[in-house]
Every structure is written in structure tokens, then in C-alpha cells.
Amino acid sequence: MQEEQFIINQEENGMRIDVFLSKKMDNVSRSYIQKLIKEKEISVNGMAVKANYKVSANDIVQLTIPDLSEPDILPENIPLDILYEDADILIVNKPKGMVVHPSPSHYTGTLVNALMYYCKDDLSGINGVMRPGIVHRIDMDTTGSLLVCKNDFAHQKLAEDLKVHNIKRIYHAIVHGVIKEDEGTVEGPIGRHPIDRKKMSINYKNGKPAVTHYRVLKRFSNYTYIECQLETGRTHQIRVHMASIHHALVGDTVYGPAKSPFHLQGQTLHAKILGIHHPRTNEYLEIDAPLPEYFTDLLEKLERMSK
């Protein structure tokens, strides 16, 4: 059970309580806050309120978030493209359209379901039932290398390496427009979008530091093929950063044009190179995930269009 208390300041005066709490708590949706209000788990100055209640300066807002009961996640016999495996770790080449771990809208067909079938009981338990073995994640429509830990020893070591930016992650992407400079860096803190809570944005007030380095691999008539190296790993980082310099990823209808060209399914983004120091031997290991067929087909099409 999680209990929180907030005291309303002058700037927050007049905000709807559900809006106020969704801004304060990035990991809780506004609809879930409204559900808690209906269940009288949220009070102002000790009194239950409605979702449209407008807070006043010096109000004391208290809420209780009940412990979530995690569903049983079932193993599923889903084929895995394994790039590397030993007793401690597994690196898989995640296909497009596959969600990494279960959520209320995806309890089946995820990478975790597949891993539970393939690895049986050989997955770290640090992230709980919903995310066994998962150290980091990539978006549903992003393809490429994903690191999985088979035991808690490997998980703790690699999670620490990830935290101190000691894991090499290079992505390949195709973006709108022609980037003139050969390379560059985008810096801008990333946090939840202040209006659209389903999106991320460069958020100087509530965001976390984020740095993306990019380098041009090839230019086409109206598009550019690039590689991006992450210094940090924020949600949607490459998508948000490239859109912020007016070079949104091709196929990304969330941060780019609403209509996706070339009948694409989501953004053209591939986690190509993953470099780690092995958690047990400390030897450097680098995995290069081959580009998926849709990506190479698009590069060939752009090449023909540019001639």
C-alpha cells in the first residue's frame, strides 16, 4: 500500500484534483486517480471529494494506492531470435510489434511470456512477476537487441552498469528531412508531456536529463538514415529528441506526421549494437543485431527514389 500527502501551493490553486494528482504522479494515470476518488481513497483536508473538485492553496491532499494484485503470467511457446546466450544472460533480437513485458492491455504474446517458456525458471526475479529478467526495455514497434538476465547476480550488476551509462547502445533510424551536419548531439530533459499524458516531451520543469548523439549514415531526397548513441535511456528518448530538431522518425505518428508513409507500422527504429561488460567475467561483449527486412527494404526504396 502506498500513501502520499501533498500540500497545495499558490501556483496550484484552482486546479482540478485529478489533474493536479496526475501531474504530481507520473506513474499513475488520470483515469486511475478518478477511480481512486470514486472509491474514496483520496481526501482533501480529511474529507472525500469528487474528481472535479478544485484545490485551494494550503489544502492537504491525501491518497492511498492499494497494492496491485499481479496476474499469473503464463509461459507461451513463441519463437525467439537469440543473438547470444550463456548461463547468466540472454540477448534477443526483438521483432516489430512485440511488447516487452505484460501490462493491463497486454497479458499475452509479450517477450516475457516467450522467455518464461524458453528459460523455464532461469530468469532473475528482481523486477517481479510482470518483468522477470528484464533490465531495460524497447518500445513495441522498435526492433533489435534486448538484454535479459537469467539470475539476480547478473541483473544487479547490469542494472548498475545501465545506471552509470556503462552499456553501449547504438540505434539505427530513418528520419524525415535531410540532416545537413554529419553528426550532432541533442540534449534536453525528458518527462511526461504536460497536456497529453500518453506522450513524452522535452520538459525542463519535470524531466530527467537526456542526451542523444546522432551521426548521418546516408542522405536521400527527403529522408536521412542515421545512427543514434544513447548516453541516457529515457522513455521514447530518440523519438522525442529527433522530433525536437524537426527530424521525426519515419513512421512515428505520435511525434511525427499523423499519416505514416510507405504503409509502415510504427517508427523505423532498430536497436543495432549492444555492448556490455559480462557480469561474471567483466569481458567486453558486443552484439550487432541485423536490420529487419522491412528496414532494408525501405532503404532500398529510398535509394531508388533518390536516383
N, C-alpha and C positions, 0 to 999 in steps of 0.2 A: 504493500500500500504506500502510495506517495502522497505526502501532504505539502501544500505550498501556501504561502501567505504573501500578499502584495499590499503596499500602501500607495494609494493613488496620489500622484503629484499634480501640480497645477497644469502642466502641459497635457496631461491625460484626461483632464476634467471634461465631461460631456461625451466621452466615448461609450459606445455600446459595450456591455461587459463581455459578450462573446468575441467581439473584435479585439478588445483590449487583451484578453487572455490568449487569443490565437497569435497575437504579435509577441507576447511575452514568452510563449512556449512553442518553440519551433517544431518540436516533435509531436505536438498534439493538434489535430485538425479542428477547424471551427465547428464542423458538424458533430464531432465527438464532444466538444465543450458544450454544445447545445443539449446533447444527450445527458451529460452530467448535470446540467442546470435542471432539466426535467426530473431527474432522479434526486434532486435536492442535495447534490454533493458539493454544490457551490453556494456560498453565502456572502453577503455584504453586511458588515457590522453585526454579524450573528444572525441575520435574517435571510431566509430563502428569497431569491429574486427570479424574474423572468429573463429570457435571452435578450429582450430589447431594453432592459434596464440600463440607464446611462449613469456611469460612475461620476462621483464628485470628488474633489480634492479632499484628501485625508480619509477617504473611505478605506476600510480594511477588508480586503477580499481574501477569502479562504476557500480552498478547494481540496478535495480528496479524490485521488485517482486510484480506483481499486486495482489490485493485481490482476493482470490479464492471464486468463487460463489458455495456455498454448495447446493447440490441437495436436493430435498424433500426426506426424509427418511420415507418410508411408514410402518405403523404397519402391522405385519404379525402374523397370528394365528399359532404360533409354540409352541408346548408343552414345559413347563418349569418344571424342577425338583427343587422345592422350599424347602430349608432346614430350613429357618427361615423367618418370615415376621412380621412387625408391621407397625405403621403409619409413621415411619421415614426411615426404612431400609428394605432391602430385601437381603437374601443370597441365591444364586442359585448354584446348582451343574452342572457346565458346561460340556456338553458331548464332546467327541473327535470329531474333525473335524469342530467345530463351531467357526467362527470368532467372536470376542467380539464386535467390532464396524465397521461400514461401511468404505470402502476405495474405491479408484477408480476401484479396481478389484473385490470388494465385496459390492454391494449396497443392496443386499437382502440376506435373510437367516441368518443374524447375530443375536447375542444376543440382540443388541439394537432394531432390528425390532421386536423381540419377546416381549421385555419389553414394547415397545410403545403400543403394542396391549393389553398386560396384565394390565399395570399400567395406561393406558389412559394418562391423563395429570399429573399424580403424579410421576414426575421424576425431579431431580434437573436439572437446566439449565446452571450450571457453565461452563461445558466443551463444550457448544454449541450444534448445531443441530446434529453433527455427533456422539457425545458421551454423550448423556443425561444420568445422573445418574451414570456414570462410574467414580469411584475413582481410580481404578487400573485395570490392565488387565493381562490375561494369554494367552499364545500362542494358536494358533488354535488347535494343537494336544495335548495340555496339558488339563487334566480334573480337575474337583474339584471346591472348594469353591470360589465364586466371590462375592464381596460386591457391592451392588447397593444402591444409596441414592435416596429417594423419594422427598427430598426438599433441598434447598440451605443451610439451617441451619445445617443439618446432614452432608452434603457434605463438608462444610468448616471445621467443627470440625474433621471429619475423615481424610480429606486430610492433616490437620496439624499433626494429630497423625501418619499418614504414613510418613510424612516428618521427624519427630523426632524419628522414629523407635519404636513407641508405639503400634504397631499392631503385634500380634504374627502370623507368617506364617510358617507352617511346611509342607513340601512336602515329598511324598514317591516316590522313583525311583528305577529302576533296572539298574545296570551299568555293563559294560564289565569288566572282570577280577575279581580276588579275592583280596579285600582290607584286608591287614594284621592287621592294627591297628583297635581297636574297635571304635575309634572316631578321629576326626581331624577338622582342620579349613583351608580353602583356602582363602587367601587374595590376591587381585590383581585388579587394576583399570580396568574397562571395558569400552571400547569405540568402535567406528566403526573400522572394520578391515582395515588396511592401503591399501590393494590391492583389496580385494573383498568387495565392499561397502554394499552387502546384508547381510554380516555376522558381528558378533561382535567378539571381541578378547580382551585378556589382553593387554591393551595399556597404557604403563607408561607415554607416552607423552601427549596424549589427552583424556585418560579415566577418569571415575569418580570412586571414592573409592567404593569397593565392598567386602563384607565379607560373606562367606557361612560356616556354621558349619554342619558337617555330622556325622552320627552315624550308625554303622552297625546293621541291624536288623537280617539278616540271610546270611550265605555264602553258595553258591552252587559250583559245579565243576569249572565253568568258569565265573561265574557271582556273583554279590553281591546285596542284597536287602538292601537299605539304607533309612534313613530319613535325610532330609536337613532342617535346620532352617536358614531363611534369616535374616541377620542383615540389609542389604540394599536390594533394589529391582530394579536392573538394567535389561535391556533387555537381555534375554537369560542367566541370571546370572548362574543358576545351570548348565545349559548345557555347558557353556564356562568353568566354574571353574572345573567341574569334568573332562572334556576333557583335561584340562591343567595338571592334575595329572595322565593322561593316564588311566582314568576310564570313558570314554564317556558313555552317556546314551544309553541303548539298544534301537535300532530303530531310533536313531538320525543320519540321513545320512548327515546332514550339518556339524556336529562337530565330528562325529564318522565314522566308516566304511561305505563306499559308498553303500554296499549291506546290506539291513535290514534283520536280521534273524527272523524266526518264522512268516513271512508274516505280520509284524507289519505295522501300519500306523502311522509313526512318533514316537517320543520319548515316552518312558514309564515314564511319569511324572504326578503325581497327587497331587493337592493342597488339602491335607487331613485335616489339622486343621487351622482354622482361629479364632483368639482370639482378641476381640476388647473391648474397654470401650464404652458402649452405649452413643451416642452423647447427649441424653437428660437426662438420669438418672445417667450416669457415672458408672453404674453397669457393672461388667465384664461378657462378653458373649463369650462362646467358642463353635464353631460348628465343628463337625467331619464329614466330607463327606466320605461315604463308598467308598471303592475301586471299580472301574468299573469292569465289568465281564471279559473283555479282560485281565486285570491286574491280577486278582485272578487266571484265567485260566493259565496264563504264570507262575505264582508262583508254581502252582500245577505241571506243566510240568517240570519245573526246579528241583523240589523236586524229581520227578520220575527219571529224568536223572541223578541225583546225587547219587542214590542208586545203 
